Amino acid sequence: MTQAELSAYVLGHFDADSSHSFETDRSVTVYSRLDNRKWFAATKNIGCRYLGIERAGRIDILNVKLAPPTVRKLRDREGFLPAWKMNQNNWITVLLDGSVTDEEIRTLLGKAFELAGIARRR
């Protein structure tokens, strides 16, 4: 799934919007719920070496907010890394390089959107 496909999916399937919340890094797109403005996902194109990937070039990533037990289970799987620049207990980085299926990415986005809604009630 590309960043453009991911954006179209999120904005077409959830009551969410996107923004470029970091003035110092306009390449980060943040997705938040419309009802409570809570973030549930973010994308970025980043140099592979910043992620500890030993190859030249850049890669698209998705940071997604999930329950800590889910984050722990995913951390050891191909295509997943500890969250880049986010709380690593509640977020995980997903490589958008085809190593994680589009179906699984859509499922994770649904869980993240739901979790961000639950946070509102606390």
SVG drawing of the C-alpha trace seen along z (x, -y; Angstrom):
<svg xmlns="http://www.w3.org/2000/svg" viewBox="-17 -25 40 37">
<polyline fill="none" stroke="black" stroke-width="0.4" points="0.0,0.0 1.4,-3.4 1.0,-6.5 -1.5,-7.9 -3.6,-4.7 -3.5,-4.7 -4.6,-8.3 -7.5,-7.6 -8.5,-4.6 -8.4,-6.4 -10.2,-9.5 -12.8,-7.4 -13.6,-4.9 -13.2,-6.7 -14.5,-10.0 -10.9,-11.3 -8.8,-14.0 -5.2,-14.5 -2.8,-17.3 0.9,-18.2 1.2,-18.9 5.0,-19.4 6.1,-22.6 9.7,-21.4 8.9,-18.2 6.1,-18.6 6.6,-15.1 4.8,-13.7 1.0,-13.3 -1.0,-12.8 -4.4,-11.1 -6.8,-12.1 -10.4,-11.4 -12.9,-14.2 -14.8,-13.8 -11.9,-14.1 -8.9,-15.1 -6.9,-12.1 -4.2,-10.8 -4.4,-7.2 -1.9,-7.0 0.9,-8.9 2.9,-8.4 6.4,-9.5 9.0,-8.9 12.3,-8.4 15.8,-7.3 16.3,-3.6 19.3,-4.1 17.2,-6.1 15.2,-2.9 18.3,-0.7 17.7,0.8 21.0,1.5 20.3,0.3 20.5,-3.0 17.5,-5.0 14.2,-5.9 11.1,-4.1 7.5,-5.0 6.3,-4.1 3.1,-4.1 3.1,-4.6 -0.1,-3.2 -1.5,-3.4 -2.4,0.0 -3.0,1.7 0.3,2.6 -0.2,6.4 -0.8,6.1 2.3,3.9 4.4,6.5 3.1,9.3 3.8,7.4 7.3,6.1 9.0,9.4 7.3,9.8 8.7,8.9 7.6,5.5 7.2,4.1 9.6,2.1 9.5,0.3 7.7,-3.0 9.8,-5.7 9.6,-8.9 6.5,-7.7 5.8,-5.9 7.0,-2.4 4.5,-0.8 1.5,-2.2 2.7,-2.7 4.4,-0.5 6.0,-1.3 4.7,0.6 6.9,0.6 4.9,-0.3 7.1,1.8 4.8,4.7 6.0,6.8 2.7,6.3 -0.5,7.0 -2.9,4.2 -5.6,6.2 -3.6,6.3 -2.8,2.6 -6.5,1.8 -7.3,4.0 -4.6,2.2 -6.0,-1.2 -9.5,-0.1 -8.1,1.0 -6.2,-2.2 -9.2,-4.4 -11.3,-2.5 -8.6,-2.8 -8.3,-6.5 -12.1,-6.8 -11.9,-4.8 -9.2,-7.2 -11.8,-10.0 -14.0,-8.4 -11.3,-8.2"/>
</svg>
